[in-house]
């Protein structure tokens, strides 16, 4: 997703035993042909993970930008993805950060052992954000 402009280049999210740091651009050199979807560091009950490039999925929506990363990829046992909604930030600077509330959604898939019902289960949390 080229030309991503969220109004800030660094975000910190905290809530429910979770901390997420997201940089809109990866530090260091980007090699030709690589996507720069930023760098996301996740610390939570599932462990500590770092994602960059194609490991981060970005999707624009009427609500803001959805930033998603896989916390668990296991087709047999099911998977777990977290998505954070980042609204457009206005007039944020390093000296004058903006704080806001947003949501983080964890979506779990059932894997190979599917019973009748929905394909994903969702857990939604309100998280505190700073940019």
C-alpha positions as CSV (number, residue, x, y, z in Angstrom):
1,X,0.0,0.0,0.0
2,X,2.1,2.9,-1.2
3,X,1.6,6.5,0.1
4,X,0.1,5.4,3.4
5,X,-0.5,8.6,5.4
6,X,-2.0,8.1,8.9
7,X,-1.0,11.6,10.0
8,X,1.8,10.2,12.2
9,X,4.6,7.6,11.7
10,X,4.7,5.9,15.1
11,X,1.9,4.5,17.2
12,X,1.8,2.8,20.6
13,X,-1.3,0.8,21.7
14,X,-1.8,-0.7,25.2
15,X,-4.6,-2.6,26.8
16,X,-5.7,-6.0,28.1
17,X,-2.2,-7.4,28.8
18,X,-1.1,-6.3,25.3
19,X,1.3,-3.7,24.0
20,X,1.7,-3.0,20.3
21,X,4.2,-0.6,18.7
22,X,3.7,0.2,15.0
23,X,6.0,2.2,12.7
24,X,4.5,3.1,9.4
25,X,7.9,2.7,7.7
26,X,10.5,0.0,8.5
27,X,13.8,1.2,9.9
28,X,16.8,0.5,7.7
29,X,17.1,-0.1,4.0
30,X,14.3,-1.5,1.9
31,X,15.4,-3.7,-1.0
32,X,14.0,-3.4,-4.5
33,X,10.8,-5.4,-4.8
34,X,10.1,-5.5,-1.1
35,X,6.9,-4.0,0.4
36,X,7.3,-1.5,3.2
37,X,4.2,-2.0,5.3
38,X,6.2,-0.8,8.3
39,X,7.2,-2.6,11.4
40,X,4.9,-3.9,14.2
41,X,6.1,-5.2,17.5
42,X,3.5,-7.2,19.5
43,X,3.8,-8.2,23.2
44,X,0.9,-10.1,24.7
45,X,-0.4,-13.3,26.1
46,X,0.5,-15.2,22.9
47,X,4.2,-14.1,23.3
48,X,6.4,-11.5,21.7
49,X,6.4,-11.1,17.9
50,X,7.9,-8.7,15.4
51,X,6.5,-8.2,11.9
52,X,7.6,-6.2,8.9
53,X,7.1,-6.0,5.1
54,X,4.6,-8.6,3.8
55,X,4.0,-9.9,7.3
56,X,1.8,-6.9,7.9
57,X,-1.5,-6.5,6.1
58,X,-2.9,-3.0,5.6
59,X,-6.4,-2.3,4.4
60,X,-8.0,1.1,4.1
61,X,-11.6,1.3,5.2
62,X,-14.2,4.1,5.9
63,X,-13.3,3.8,9.6
64,X,-9.5,4.2,9.1
65,X,-6.6,1.9,8.3
66,X,-6.8,-1.8,9.5
67,X,-3.4,-3.2,10.4
68,X,-3.4,-7.0,10.7
69,X,-0.8,-9.6,11.7
70,X,-1.0,-13.3,12.2
71,X,-0.3,-14.3,15.8
72,X,-0.8,-18.1,15.1
73,X,-0.8,-19.8,11.8
74,X,-1.8,-23.4,12.1
75,X,-4.2,-24.8,9.6
76,X,-4.9,-28.0,11.6
77,X,-5.4,-26.3,15.0
78,X,-6.7,-23.0,13.8
79,X,-5.2,-19.6,13.4
80,X,-5.2,-16.3,15.3
81,X,-5.0,-12.8,13.7
82,X,-5.0,-9.4,15.4
83,X,-6.3,-6.3,13.7
84,X,-5.9,-2.8,15.0
85,X,-8.0,0.1,13.7
86,X,-5.9,3.3,13.2
87,X,-7.9,6.4,12.4
88,X,-6.3,9.4,10.6
89,X,-4.4,11.5,13.1
90,X,-4.4,15.3,12.7
91,X,-1.7,17.7,13.9
92,X,0.4,15.2,15.9
93,X,4.0,16.0,16.4
94,X,6.8,14.5,18.6
95,X,6.4,17.4,21.0
96,X,2.6,17.3,20.9
97,X,1.5,13.6,20.7
98,X,-2.2,12.8,20.3
99,X,-3.9,10.2,22.5
100,X,-7.1,8.3,21.5
101,X,-9.1,5.2,22.0
102,X,-9.4,2.6,19.3
103,X,-10.2,-1.1,19.0
104,X,-8.1,-4.3,18.6
105,X,-9.8,-7.4,17.3
106,X,-8.5,-10.9,17.6
107,X,-10.0,-13.3,15.1
108,X,-9.6,-17.1,15.7
109,X,-10.3,-19.7,13.0
110,X,-11.3,-23.3,14.0
111,X,-8.8,-25.1,11.7
112,X,-9.6,-28.5,10.3
113,X,-12.1,-29.5,13.0
114,X,-15.1,-27.4,12.1
115,X,-18.5,-27.7,13.7
116,X,-21.6,-26.0,12.4
117,X,-21.5,-22.3,13.1
118,X,-19.4,-19.3,12.0
119,X,-15.9,-19.5,10.5
120,X,-14.2,-17.1,12.9
121,X,-14.7,-16.1,16.5
122,X,-13.9,-12.5,17.5
123,X,-12.6,-11.0,20.6
124,X,-12.7,-7.2,20.6
125,X,-10.9,-4.9,23.1
126,X,-10.8,-1.2,23.6
127,X,-7.1,-0.1,23.6
128,X,-5.4,3.2,24.5
129,X,-3.3,4.7,21.7
130,X,-0.6,7.4,21.6
131,X,0.9,9.0,18.6
